[in-house]
């Protein structure tokens, strides 16, 4: 079974001995504390669970996230830092606001610092200022896109980051970012532990692609689907408006096609979906161009959705990397636009192709309502975990619960669309595209 060897144990800085301030809240508030013994099973299939019990095996489970009755840090003494890293994503400001308000009002923490421009903000040579985050500072940021703290890409010296945390007397560092950020968070936590410092590191996973391992949903994804469906709707209207009209939309998804697949199901005007996990050919009897021609001859219009990481085999193998170490992808959208036009020109068949790439517009938008609510839960549960003295973990969403996931179990892995799973099968049913790979 896929998750048999996952380590779900969460590291703590020490025994929590301080009564949570939540105990002192007015009686009108329901003080619902959770315990480290409250678990969320990784598996939900009854037969699998029964089989494990029959073998005297304890089914793997995550700690349930939420407020603890006892906390590790003294709210009147603790200083907290918050940093956003990597690419922009809808919901970053919602996370910042939720963390600040939970620390300030629920726990009484008064020293909350925003680190400007990602991990660069810890490095003296960049000279970035630190922001004093207060409720007043964050109260009106929900309608703003991007991150009020800014961001940056690329690795920084882990020892220098730890030096800065030590100089600032930070007790809890909240890091919001994707897989690269979470791996950096794990290294920072290890450096801190080697120095025998009592500093907690809590990660909040961020990826618009929804591809973080052991996280069923990441913030920003719902907003991305909302905007992507508008792009598909527009492309479909354009395609229908002209003889042999083609709408071609490139969506985000470097290694995982969740946005492309889900958006195609949300707005079922799509005829072809191309994702990194499923191979496709351009030429041949089952190739995209052949099937696209058949579609146009039959229905006079077509809509194609392609994830940015799809079809990279059509480009040269030697690729550059960006500041974060990610391979720089070739533009599959422009490539397909060119190949489609060349194909039909050679056949003397006139087409009208409209190409849409809404990627950067989506990344910098404010979160929609669903993502905003989701971010609120993530931010508050991150605070609960940090105040309880937990470290080297991320706040994940699993089986409809918010849980604690060890960074080492998630970072460095990737969640992908299964070519044999329900999501992709449903895409095939919706589009009717069938296989786009030629038989060998």
C-alpha positions as CSV (number, residue, x, y, z in Angstrom):
1,X,0.0,0.0,0.0
2,X,1.2,3.5,-1.0
3,X,1.5,5.1,2.5
4,X,2.7,2.1,4.6
5,X,6.2,3.5,5.3
6,X,5.2,7.1,6.0
7,X,6.5,8.5,9.3
8,X,3.7,10.5,10.9
9,X,5.4,11.4,14.1
10,X,5.6,15.1,14.9
11,X,8.7,16.5,16.6
12,X,8.2,18.8,19.6
13,X,10.6,21.3,21.2
14,X,9.7,20.1,24.7
15,X,6.8,19.3,27.0
16,X,4.0,21.9,26.8
17,X,3.4,23.0,30.4
18,X,1.6,26.4,30.1
19,X,-2.2,26.6,30.2
20,X,-3.4,27.9,26.9
21,X,-4.9,31.4,27.1
22,X,-7.9,29.9,25.4
23,X,-8.9,28.6,28.8
24,X,-9.5,32.2,29.9
25,X,-11.8,33.1,27.0
26,X,-15.4,34.1,27.9
27,X,-17.8,31.2,28.7
28,X,-19.7,32.0,25.5
29,X,-16.9,30.6,23.4
30,X,-16.7,26.8,23.1
31,X,-13.1,25.8,24.1
32,X,-12.7,22.8,21.9
33,X,-9.2,21.4,22.5
34,X,-7.7,18.5,20.7
35,X,-5.1,16.0,21.8
36,X,-2.1,14.5,20.2
37,X,-3.9,11.3,20.5
38,X,-6.6,12.5,18.1
39,X,-5.8,11.0,14.8
40,X,-6.9,11.1,11.2
41,X,-6.5,7.8,9.4
42,X,-4.6,8.0,6.1
43,X,-6.7,5.2,4.6
44,X,-10.4,5.4,4.5
45,X,-11.2,2.1,2.8
46,X,-12.7,-0.3,5.3
47,X,-11.2,-3.4,3.8
48,X,-7.7,-2.0,4.0
49,X,-8.1,-1.0,7.6
50,X,-9.6,-4.3,8.6
51,X,-6.8,-6.2,6.9
52,X,-4.2,-4.1,8.9
53,X,-6.0,-4.8,12.2
54,X,-6.1,-8.5,11.3
55,X,-2.3,-8.4,11.0
56,X,-2.0,-6.5,14.3
57,X,-0.8,-3.4,12.5
58,X,-1.7,0.1,13.5
59,X,-3.2,1.9,10.5
60,X,-1.0,5.0,9.7
61,X,-2.6,8.2,10.8
62,X,-1.8,11.9,11.1
63,X,-2.2,14.1,14.2
64,X,-5.3,16.2,14.1
65,X,-4.6,19.9,14.0
66,X,-6.2,22.4,16.4
67,X,-5.7,24.1,19.7
68,X,-4.0,22.2,22.6
69,X,-4.9,22.6,26.2
70,X,-1.3,23.1,27.2
71,X,1.2,25.1,25.1
72,X,5.0,25.4,25.1
73,X,5.6,29.1,24.5
74,X,4.7,31.9,26.9
75,X,2.6,34.3,24.8
76,X,3.9,37.3,26.7
77,X,7.5,36.5,25.8
78,X,7.4,34.8,22.4
79,X,8.4,36.6,19.2
80,X,7.1,35.1,15.9
81,X,8.3,35.5,12.3
82,X,6.3,35.1,9.1
83,X,7.7,34.7,5.6
84,X,6.2,34.0,2.2
85,X,8.4,32.4,-0.4
86,X,8.4,31.3,-4.1
87,X,5.8,32.2,-6.7
88,X,2.7,34.3,-5.9
89,X,-0.6,32.5,-5.2
90,X,-4.1,33.6,-4.4
91,X,-4.6,33.4,-0.6
92,X,-1.2,34.5,0.6
93,X,-2.6,37.6,2.3
94,X,-5.4,35.5,3.8
95,X,-2.8,33.3,5.4
96,X,-0.9,36.3,6.7
97,X,-4.0,37.8,8.2
98,X,-5.2,34.6,9.8
99,X,-1.8,34.0,11.5
100,X,-1.5,37.5,12.8
101,X,-5.0,37.8,14.1
102,X,-4.9,34.3,15.8
103,X,-1.6,35.1,17.5
104,X,-2.7,38.5,18.6
105,X,-6.2,38.0,19.7
106,X,-6.4,34.3,20.7
107,X,-3.0,33.9,22.3
108,X,-2.1,37.5,23.2
109,X,1.2,37.5,21.3
110,X,2.3,41.1,20.7
111,X,5.6,40.6,18.8
112,X,4.9,39.4,15.3
113,X,7.4,40.2,12.5
114,X,6.9,40.0,8.8
115,X,10.0,39.1,6.8
116,X,10.1,41.0,3.5
117,X,10.9,39.2,0.2
118,X,11.2,35.6,1.2
119,X,14.3,34.1,2.6
120,X,16.3,37.1,1.3
121,X,14.8,39.0,4.2
122,X,16.9,37.1,6.7
123,X,20.2,37.8,4.9
124,X,21.9,41.1,6.0
125,X,23.5,41.9,2.6
126,X,20.0,42.4,1.0
127,X,19.1,45.0,3.6
128,X,15.3,44.3,3.5
129,X,13.3,45.8,6.3
130,X,11.3,43.8,8.8
131,X,7.6,44.7,9.2
132,X,5.8,44.9,12.6
133,X,2.6,42.9,11.9
134,X,-0.3,44.1,13.9
135,X,-4.1,43.7,13.4
136,X,-4.3,47.2,11.9
137,X,-1.6,46.3,9.4
138,X,-3.4,43.3,8.1
139,X,-7.1,44.1,8.5
140,X,-7.6,45.3,4.9
141,X,-5.3,43.0,2.9
142,X,-7.8,40.3,2.0
143,X,-8.8,42.0,-1.3
144,X,-5.2,42.5,-2.3
145,X,-3.5,40.1,-4.6
146,X,0.0,38.8,-4.2
147,X,1.7,39.0,-0.8
148,X,2.1,42.2,1.4
149,X,5.4,40.7,2.5
150,X,6.6,40.2,-1.0
151,X,8.5,37.0,-2.0
152,X,11.7,35.8,-3.7
153,X,13.0,32.7,-5.3
154,X,16.3,30.9,-4.9
155,X,18.1,29.3,-2.0
156,X,19.8,31.2,0.8
157,X,22.5,30.1,3.2
158,X,20.7,28.1,5.9
159,X,23.3,29.0,8.6
160,X,22.7,32.7,7.9
161,X,18.9,32.3,8.2
162,X,19.4,30.5,11.6
163,X,21.8,33.3,12.7
164,X,19.2,35.9,11.9
165,X,16.5,34.0,13.8
166,X,18.8,33.8,16.8
167,X,19.6,37.5,16.6
168,X,16.0,38.5,16.3
169,X,15.1,36.1,19.2
170,X,12.4,34.5,17.1
171,X,10.6,31.6,18.8
172,X,8.3,30.5,16.0
173,X,8.9,30.8,12.3
174,X,5.9,30.4,10.0
175,X,7.0,29.7,6.4
176,X,4.5,29.8,3.6
177,X,5.7,28.2,0.3
178,X,5.8,25.3,-2.1
179,X,8.0,22.2,-2.1
180,X,11.3,24.1,-2.3
181,X,10.3,26.3,0.6
182,X,9.2,23.3,2.6
183,X,12.5,21.6,2.0
184,X,14.3,24.7,3.1
185,X,12.1,24.8,6.2
186,X,13.2,21.3,7.1
187,X,16.9,22.3,6.7
188,X,16.4,25.4,8.8
189,X,14.7,23.3,11.5
190,X,17.6,20.8,11.5
191,X,20.1,23.7,11.8
192,X,18.2,25.1,14.7
193,X,18.0,21.7,16.4
194,X,21.8,21.2,15.9
195,X,22.4,24.5,17.7
196,X,20.1,23.3,20.5
197,X,17.8,26.3,20.0
198,X,14.2,26.3,21.0
199,X,12.8,27.7,17.8
200,X,9.8,26.1,16.1
201,X,9.4,26.0,12.3
202,X,5.9,25.5,10.9
203,X,5.2,25.2,7.2
204,X,2.0,26.2,5.4
205,X,2.0,24.5,2.0
206,X,1.5,26.8,-1.0
207,X,1.1,25.7,-4.5
208,X,-1.5,26.7,-7.1
209,X,-0.8,23.4,-8.9
210,X,-2.2,21.4,-6.0
211,X,0.8,19.0,-6.2
212,X,2.1,18.8,-2.7
213,X,2.4,15.2,-1.5
214,X,0.2,14.1,1.4
215,X,-1.9,17.3,1.0
216,X,-5.3,16.7,-0.6
217,X,-5.9,20.3,-1.3
218,X,-3.7,23.4,-1.3
219,X,-4.9,27.0,-1.2
220,X,-5.1,29.0,-4.4
221,X,-6.2,26.0,-6.4
222,X,-9.9,26.8,-6.1
223,X,-9.4,30.3,-7.3
224,X,-7.3,29.0,-10.2
225,X,-10.1,26.8,-11.3
226,X,-12.6,29.7,-11.1
227,X,-10.5,31.8,-13.5
228,X,-9.5,28.9,-15.7
229,X,-13.1,28.1,-16.4
230,X,-13.7,31.7,-17.5
231,X,-10.8,31.3,-19.9
232,X,-12.2,28.1,-21.2
233,X,-15.7,29.7,-21.6
234,X,-14.1,32.5,-23.6
235,X,-12.1,30.2,-25.8
236,X,-15.2,28.1,-26.5
237,X,-17.2,31.2,-27.5
238,X,-14.3,32.3,-29.8
239,X,-14.0,28.8,-31.4
240,X,-17.8,28.6,-32.0
241,X,-17.8,32.0,-33.6
242,X,-15.6,31.1,-36.6
243,X,-15.6,28.2,-39.1
244,X,-13.0,25.7,-37.9
245,X,-12.4,27.8,-34.8
246,X,-9.9,26.5,-32.3
247,X,-9.5,27.7,-28.7
248,X,-6.1,26.9,-27.1
249,X,-5.7,27.6,-23.4
250,X,-2.4,27.0,-21.5
251,X,-2.9,26.6,-17.8
252,X,-0.4,26.2,-14.9
253,X,0.9,22.7,-14.0
254,X,4.6,22.2,-14.2
255,X,4.6,18.5,-13.3
256,X,1.0,17.9,-12.3
257,X,-2.1,18.5,-14.4
258,X,-4.7,19.0,-11.7
259,X,-5.7,22.5,-12.8
260,X,-6.1,21.5,-16.5
261,X,-8.0,18.4,-15.6
262,X,-10.3,19.9,-13.0
263,X,-11.0,23.1,-15.0
264,X,-12.0,20.9,-18.0
265,X,-14.5,19.1,-15.8
266,X,-15.8,22.4,-14.3
267,X,-16.4,23.9,-17.8
268,X,-17.2,20.9,-20.1
269,X,-16.6,22.6,-23.4
270,X,-13.1,21.1,-23.7
271,X,-12.3,18.5,-26.4
272,X,-8.7,17.8,-25.6
273,X,-6.8,18.0,-22.3
274,X,-3.0,17.6,-22.3
275,X,-1.2,17.1,-19.0
276,X,2.4,16.1,-18.0
277,X,1.4,12.7,-16.5
278,X,-0.1,11.4,-19.8
279,X,2.0,11.1,-22.9
280,X,0.6,12.3,-26.3
281,X,1.8,12.5,-29.9
282,X,1.3,15.1,-32.5
283,X,1.5,13.0,-35.6
284,X,0.1,9.6,-36.5
285,X,-3.4,8.0,-36.5
286,X,-4.0,8.8,-32.8
287,X,-2.0,12.0,-32.7
288,X,-3.5,15.3,-31.5
289,X,-3.4,16.9,-35.0
290,X,-5.1,14.0,-36.7
291,X,-7.9,13.8,-34.0
292,X,-8.2,17.6,-34.1
293,X,-8.8,17.5,-37.8
294,X,-11.5,14.9,-37.4
295,X,-13.1,17.0,-34.7
296,X,-13.2,20.1,-36.9
297,X,-14.6,18.3,-39.9
298,X,-17.4,16.9,-37.7
299,X,-18.2,19.8,-35.4
300,X,-16.5,22.9,-36.9
301,X,-14.8,23.9,-33.7
302,X,-12.6,22.6,-30.9
303,X,-11.2,23.6,-27.5
304,X,-7.8,22.4,-26.2
305,X,-6.5,22.8,-22.7
306,X,-2.8,22.2,-22.1
307,X,-0.9,22.2,-18.8
308,X,2.4,24.1,-19.0
309,X,4.5,21.0,-18.3
310,X,2.9,18.8,-20.9
311,X,4.8,17.8,-24.1
312,X,8.2,18.8,-22.9
313,X,9.6,15.8,-24.9
314,X,9.1,17.9,-28.1
315,X,11.9,20.2,-27.0
316,X,15.7,19.9,-26.6
317,X,16.8,17.8,-23.6
318,X,19.3,20.3,-22.1
319,X,17.3,22.8,-20.1
320,X,18.2,25.7,-17.9
321,X,17.1,26.0,-14.3
322,X,15.7,29.0,-12.5
323,X,16.8,30.6,-9.2
324,X,14.8,28.0,-7.3
325,X,16.4,25.1,-9.1
326,X,13.3,24.4,-11.2
327,X,13.8,23.4,-14.8
328,X,12.8,26.2,-17.1
329,X,10.0,24.8,-19.2
330,X,9.7,25.5,-22.9
331,X,6.4,27.1,-23.9
332,X,4.2,24.2,-25.0
333,X,1.3,26.6,-25.7
334,X,3.1,28.6,-28.3
335,X,4.6,25.4,-29.7
336,X,1.2,23.9,-30.2
337,X,-0.2,27.1,-31.7
338,X,2.6,27.0,-34.3
339,X,2.3,23.3,-35.1
340,X,-1.5,23.4,-35.4
341,X,-1.3,26.3,-37.8
342,X,1.4,24.6,-39.9
343,X,-0.5,21.4,-40.0
344,X,-3.7,22.9,-41.4
345,X,-1.9,25.3,-43.7
346,X,-0.2,22.3,-45.3
347,X,-3.6,20.7,-45.8
348,X,-5.0,23.9,-47.3
349,X,-7.6,23.9,-44.5
350,X,-8.3,27.3,-43.1
351,X,-8.6,27.5,-39.2
352,X,-9.1,30.3,-36.8
353,X,-7.0,29.7,-33.7
354,X,-7.2,31.8,-30.5
355,X,-4.5,31.3,-27.9
356,X,-5.1,32.3,-24.2
357,X,-2.6,32.2,-21.4
358,X,-4.1,33.5,-18.1
359,X,-1.3,32.1,-15.9
360,X,0.2,35.2,-14.3
361,X,-3.2,36.9,-14.0
362,X,-4.4,33.9,-11.9
363,X,-1.3,33.8,-9.7
364,X,-1.6,37.4,-8.5
365,X,-5.4,37.6,-7.9
366,X,-7.0,37.7,-4.5
367,X,-8.4,34.4,-3.2
368,X,-12.0,33.5,-4.0
369,X,-14.5,32.8,-1.1
370,X,-13.7,29.1,-0.8
371,X,-9.9,29.7,-0.8
372,X,-10.3,32.5,1.7
373,X,-12.1,30.3,4.2
374,X,-9.6,27.5,3.6
375,X,-6.7,29.9,4.3
376,X,-8.2,31.0,7.5
377,X,-8.3,27.4,8.8
378,X,-4.7,26.8,7.7
379,X,-3.3,29.9,9.3
380,X,-5.1,29.4,12.6
381,X,-4.0,25.7,12.8
382,X,-0.5,26.7,12.1
383,X,-0.6,29.0,15.1
384,X,-2.0,26.3,17.3
385,X,0.8,23.9,16.3
386,X,3.5,26.5,16.7
387,X,2.4,27.7,20.2
388,X,2.2,24.0,21.3
389,X,5.9,23.7,20.5
390,X,5.6,21.6,17.4
391,X,8.3,21.9,14.7
392,X,9.3,20.5,11.4
393,X,5.7,20.1,10.2
394,X,3.3,21.4,7.7
395,X,-0.4,22.0,8.1
396,X,-2.1,19.7,5.6
397,X,-5.6,18.8,4.6
398,X,-6.4,15.1,4.6
399,X,-9.7,13.2,4.5
400,X,-11.6,16.4,5.2
401,X,-9.5,17.3,8.3
402,X,-6.6,19.6,8.9
403,X,-3.7,17.6,10.2
404,X,0.0,17.8,11.1
405,X,2.3,16.3,8.5
406,X,6.1,15.9,9.1
407,X,8.0,18.0,6.6
408,X,10.3,15.1,5.8
409,X,7.4,12.9,4.8
410,X,6.0,15.5,2.3
411,X,8.8,17.7,1.0
412,X,10.7,16.4,-2.0
413,X,7.8,14.2,-3.2
414,X,5.1,15.2,-5.6
415,X,1.4,14.5,-6.0
416,X,0.4,13.8,-9.6
417,X,-2.7,13.0,-11.6
418,X,-3.0,9.2,-11.8
419,X,-3.5,8.2,-15.5
420,X,-5.7,5.3,-14.1
421,X,-7.5,7.3,-11.5
422,X,-11.0,8.6,-11.4
423,X,-10.1,12.2,-12.2
424,X,-8.4,11.4,-15.5
425,X,-10.9,8.7,-16.4
426,X,-13.7,11.3,-16.0
427,X,-11.7,13.8,-18.1
428,X,-11.6,11.2,-20.9
429,X,-15.3,10.5,-20.6
430,X,-16.0,14.3,-20.7
431,X,-13.8,15.1,-23.7
432,X,-14.1,11.8,-25.6
433,X,-10.5,12.4,-26.7
434,X,-9.4,8.8,-26.1
435,X,-5.7,8.0,-26.3
436,X,-3.4,10.4,-28.1
437,X,-0.5,8.0,-28.1
438,X,0.1,5.8,-31.2
439,X,0.3,2.1,-30.7
440,X,3.7,0.5,-31.1
